[in-house]
Amino acid sequence: MSVLLVNDEVDFNSLKELLSVTDGNLASHLKALEKVEYISVRKEFQDRKPHTLYSATTAGQKAFSDHISAIEELLKQK
């Protein structure tokens, strides 16, 4: 999610390279984020090849911000 928050859109291959994960692993995580509407997916073709772009939704941005805040609170307690 952090990659999607600092970029308007990121394509599948860029995410895969940045995160050093396999196609299957990334696809399953993206599907889970899409299911809860934390990301939006836009599919297009470039040179007759499928090109999938991902972006964070407002709900995804809020959920990530809440997650970071919760982690910060936990760290303050120690």
C-alpha positions as CSV (number, residue, x, y, z in Angstrom):
1,M,0.0,0.0,0.0
2,S,2.8,2.4,0.8
3,V,4.0,2.3,-2.9
4,L,0.5,3.1,-4.1
5,L,0.1,6.0,-1.7
6,V,3.1,7.8,-3.1
7,N,2.3,7.2,-6.7
8,D,-0.9,7.9,-8.7
9,E,-0.7,4.5,-10.4
10,V,1.7,1.6,-10.5
11,D,1.7,-1.2,-12.9
12,F,2.0,-4.9,-12.0
13,N,5.5,-5.4,-13.1
14,S,6.8,-2.3,-11.3
15,L,5.2,-3.5,-8.1
16,K,6.6,-7.0,-8.6
17,E,10.1,-5.6,-9.0
18,L,9.9,-3.1,-6.1
19,L,8.6,-5.7,-3.7
20,S,10.7,-8.6,-5.0
21,V,7.7,-11.0,-5.0
22,T,6.4,-13.7,-7.4
23,D,3.6,-13.1,-9.8
24,G,1.3,-15.4,-7.8
25,N,2.1,-13.9,-4.5
26,L,1.5,-10.3,-5.7
27,A,-1.6,-11.2,-7.6
28,S,-3.2,-12.8,-4.4
29,H,-2.4,-9.8,-2.3
30,L,-3.7,-7.4,-4.9
31,K,-6.9,-9.4,-5.2
32,A,-7.4,-9.2,-1.5
33,L,-6.9,-5.4,-1.5
34,E,-9.2,-5.1,-4.4
35,K,-11.9,-7.2,-2.7
36,V,-12.0,-4.8,0.3
37,E,-11.9,-1.8,-2.1
38,Y,-8.5,-0.5,-0.8
39,I,-7.2,-0.4,-4.4
40,S,-8.7,0.2,-7.8
41,V,-7.6,-1.6,-10.9
42,R,-7.4,-0.2,-14.4
43,K,-6.7,-2.5,-17.4
44,E,-5.5,-1.4,-20.8
45,F,-3.4,-2.6,-23.7
46,Q,0.0,-1.3,-24.7
47,D,1.4,-2.6,-27.9
48,R,-1.3,-5.3,-27.9
49,K,-0.2,-6.5,-24.5
50,P,-2.3,-6.3,-21.3
51,H,-1.2,-3.6,-19.0
52,T,-2.7,-3.4,-15.5
53,L,-2.5,-0.4,-13.3
54,Y,-3.3,-0.1,-9.6
55,S,-4.0,2.9,-7.4
56,A,-5.0,3.4,-3.8
57,T,-8.7,4.3,-3.1
58,T,-9.7,6.8,-0.5
59,A,-10.8,3.9,1.7
60,G,-7.4,2.3,1.2
61,Q,-5.6,5.5,2.1
62,K,-7.6,5.8,5.3
63,A,-7.1,2.2,6.3
64,F,-3.3,2.5,5.7
65,S,-3.2,5.7,7.7
66,D,-5.1,4.1,10.6
67,H,-2.8,1.1,10.5
68,I,0.3,3.3,10.8
69,S,-1.3,5.2,13.6
70,A,-2.1,2.0,15.5
71,I,1.6,0.9,15.1
72,E,2.8,4.2,16.3
73,E,0.5,4.0,19.4
74,L,1.9,0.5,20.1
75,L,5.4,1.7,19.9
76,K,4.7,4.6,22.3
77,Q,3.4,2.1,24.9
78,K,6.8,0.3,25.2
